[in-house]
Amino acid sequence: MHHLETDRLTLRSWTLGDADFVFDMYSRLEVRRYIGHAPTVMQERDEAVRLLERWSELQHPVHHVWAVERTDDEQLLGALLLKSIPASGTGDAPSGDTEIGWHFHPRAWGHGYASEAAARVLTHAWDAGLDRVVAVTNPANTASMAVCRRIGMTHLGQSDAYYDTVCELFEARRP
Ligand SMILES: CC(C)(COP(=O)(O)OP(=O)(O)OC[C@H]1O[C@@H](n2cnc3c(N)ncnc32)[C@H](O)[C@@H]1OP(=O)(O)O)[C@@H](O)C(=O)NCCC(=O)NCCS
């Protein structure tokens, strides 16, 4: 039901068989550097299994965490997320806004894959009836801000509305 395609990519649900890839990706500091408050890398494969279990519990008609694969060789490239974003000062309570995010393996950087997958997920969001999607990045995360711009999101400046921290805030509105 959450299967999406682009010219080069297939977006599908994760399975526990993807744990090695997820562990490899999130055990790298260059991937985790700008995710969350303090950069922490995965230390054990079990953490990847638990993350995949949490993602599979997210049963939602529109929100999803996709595995992004290159279609021609089924090589896993990264994760694309569409989910509720927590409000600051609430202990993780949902803000009511929907966030799009992207985490790719370094070997998949520099090919336009993240932007191609993210643009497809935005289209999915509009097709499903959402009116607005936000993205937040660490102010130093120029690569992620470039993805926001490439998929047509508007930079609204810095905001402390989410995740109890100051982020660069981008938004996209249903065309
Ligand atoms: C953020 C992240 C996904 C960006 O990845 P990326 O590969 O730079 O982004 P894109 O998919 O938009 O690719 C754009 C690059 O591919 C290049 N490219 C090559 N072939 C391309 C093609 N056919 N189409 C488009 N771009 C292409 C572009 O020139 C650009 O390269 P440049 O950065 O040297 O200018 C990646 O850095 C990442 O996973 N970081 C760690 C996790 C993270 O911080 N996530 C964000 C949290 S907010």
The ligand as an SDF file (V2000), in Angstrom:
LIG
                    3D

 48 50  0  0  0  0  0  0  0  0999 V2000
   20.9730   14.9750    3.4300 C   0  0  0  0  0  0  0  0  0  0  0  0
   21.3860   13.9260    2.4070 C   0  0  0  0  0  0  0  0  0  0  0  0
   20.2660   12.9000    2.2200 C   0  0  0  0  0  0  0  0  0  0  0  0
   21.6610   14.6490    1.0850 C   0  0  0  0  0  0  0  0  0  0  0  0
   22.1290   13.7070    0.1150 O   0  0  0  0  0  0  0  0  0  0  0  0
   22.5790   14.2100   -1.3340 P   0  0  0  0  0  0  0  0  0  0  0  0
   22.9870   13.0150   -2.0890 O   0  0  0  0  0  0  0  0  0  0  0  0
   23.5560   15.3310   -1.1980 O   0  0  0  0  0  0  0  0  0  0  0  0
   21.2550   14.8690   -1.9180 O   0  0  0  0  0  0  0  0  0  0  0  0
   20.5670   14.7270   -3.3430 P   0  0  0  0  0  0  0  0  0  0  0  0
   19.8780   13.4510   -3.4930 O   0  0  0  0  0  0  0  0  0  0  0  0
   19.7350   15.9400   -3.5150 O   0  0  0  0  0  0  0  0  0  0  0  0
   21.7800   14.7350   -4.3620 O   0  0  0  0  0  0  0  0  0  0  0  0
   22.2920   15.9590   -4.8020 C   0  0  0  0  0  0  0  0  0  0  0  0
   23.6990   15.7760   -5.3110 C   0  0  0  0  0  0  0  0  0  0  0  0
   23.7070   14.7730   -6.3420 O   0  0  0  0  0  0  0  0  0  0  0  0
   24.2710   15.3280   -7.5430 C   0  0  0  0  0  0  0  0  0  0  0  0
   23.7010   14.5990   -8.6850 N   0  0  0  0  0  0  0  0  0  0  0  0
   24.3730   13.7050   -9.4220 C   0  0  0  0  0  0  0  0  0  0  0  0
   23.5660   13.1370  -10.3340 N   0  0  0  0  0  0  0  0  0  0  0  0
   22.3440   13.7050  -10.1740 C   0  0  0  0  0  0  0  0  0  0  0  0
   21.1080   13.5220  -10.8320 C   0  0  0  0  0  0  0  0  0  0  0  0
   20.9400   12.6480  -11.8180 N   0  0  0  0  0  0  0  0  0  0  0  0
   20.0550   14.2690  -10.3930 N   0  0  0  0  0  0  0  0  0  0  0  0
   20.1940   15.1490   -9.4110 C   0  0  0  0  0  0  0  0  0  0  0  0
   21.3540   15.3430   -8.7310 N   0  0  0  0  0  0  0  0  0  0  0  0
   22.4280   14.6260   -9.1290 C   0  0  0  0  0  0  0  0  0  0  0  0
   23.9600   16.7950   -7.4220 C   0  0  0  0  0  0  0  0  0  0  0  0
   24.8190   17.5720   -8.2220 O   0  0  0  0  0  0  0  0  0  0  0  0
   24.2520   17.0340   -5.9420 C   0  0  0  0  0  0  0  0  0  0  0  0
   25.6420   17.0100   -5.7170 O   0  0  0  0  0  0  0  0  0  0  0  0
   26.3750   18.1690   -4.8740 P   0  0  0  0  0  0  0  0  0  0  0  0
   25.8940   18.0340   -3.4590 O   0  0  0  0  0  0  0  0  0  0  0  0
   27.7940   17.8320   -5.0360 O   0  0  0  0  0  0  0  0  0  0  0  0
   25.9280   19.4470   -5.4900 O   0  0  0  0  0  0  0  0  0  0  0  0
   22.6740   13.1870    2.8620 C   0  0  0  0  0  0  0  0  0  0  0  0
   23.6880   14.1470    3.0280 O   0  0  0  0  0  0  0  0  0  0  0  0
   22.4920   12.4300    4.1810 C   0  0  0  0  0  0  0  0  0  0  0  0
   21.9200   11.3390    4.2070 O   0  0  0  0  0  0  0  0  0  0  0  0
   23.0210   12.9910    5.3080 N   0  0  0  0  0  0  0  0  0  0  0  0
   22.9710   12.3140    6.5980 C   0  0  0  0  0  0  0  0  0  0  0  0
   21.6030   12.2620    7.2030 C   0  0  0  0  0  0  0  0  0  0  0  0
   21.0140   13.6430    7.4110 C   0  0  0  0  0  0  0  0  0  0  0  0
   21.6610   14.5400    7.9160 O   0  0  0  0  0  0  0  0  0  0  0  0
   19.7360   13.7780    7.0270 N   0  0  0  0  0  0  0  0  0  0  0  0
   19.0110   15.0190    7.1380 C   0  0  0  0  0  0  0  0  0  0  0  0
   18.5520   15.2760    8.5200 C   0  0  0  0  0  0  0  0  0  0  0  0
   17.6540   16.8260    8.5720 S   0  0  0  0  0  0  0  0  0  0  0  0
  1  2  1  0
  2  3  1  0
  2  4  1  0
  2 36  1  0
  4  5  1  0
  5  6  1  0
  6  7  2  0
  6  8  1  0
  6  9  1  0
  9 10  1  0
 10 11  2  0
 10 12  1  0
 10 13  1  0
 13 14  1  0
 14 15  1  0
 15 16  1  0
 15 30  1  0
 16 17  1  0
 17 18  1  0
 17 28  1  0
 18 19  1  0
 18 27  1  0
 19 20  2  0
 20 21  1  0
 21 22  1  0
 21 27  2  0
 22 23  1  0
 22 24  2  0
 24 25  1  0
 25 26  2  0
 26 27  1  0
 28 29  1  0
 28 30  1  0
 30 31  1  0
 31 32  1  0
 32 33  2  0
 32 34  1  0
 32 35  1  0
 36 37  1  0
 36 38  1  0
 38 39  2  0
 38 40  1  0
 40 41  1  0
 41 42  1  0
 42 43  1  0
 43 44  2  0
 43 45  1  0
 45 46  1  0
 46 47  1  0
 47 48  1  0
M  END
$$$$
